[in-house]
């Protein structure tokens, strides 16, 4: 499981069968200090987590676990948002704030 910040939304007019109604979010992975780490990626946001929007701190999974988080588990996705993070604190320091 990883920490990330939603930096945008992705609009797709055509979708793979099984991904209808699943929101797509542009996510910047973060390190343990809340700084950007690596390249941004597209993550699915299943309906219960689709409320995440730009600026939100989220936790996500990648690889096969990303596909398992979707309503239909055998869809070709690389990452999925599992939830919105209200607060993250490491060694007494709040992280992810801009």
C-alpha positions, 0 to 999 in steps of 0.5 A: 500500500502506498501514499499518494496525492490526487493531482487530476482526473482522467476522462476516458470516452472508451473503456475496457469492459468491466471498468464502466462507472469506475473513476480514473484519477491521476495520482502522484506517489509520495515518499515517507516525508510527503514529497513526490516520488517517481512518476505520476500514474493513473489509478482506478477509484472504485465507486466507494472511493470515487469521491477522491478528487484533486488535492486529496491524500489517498492510499493506493495499491498497485499490481494485481492488488489494484485489479482486485480492488475493482468491482470486476476483479479481472480487469487490466489496471495497474493501480487502485485507490483504496481510500482517502487519508484524513491525516498521516503522521510520521515520527510526530510530523504531519506529512502530505500537507501542501 
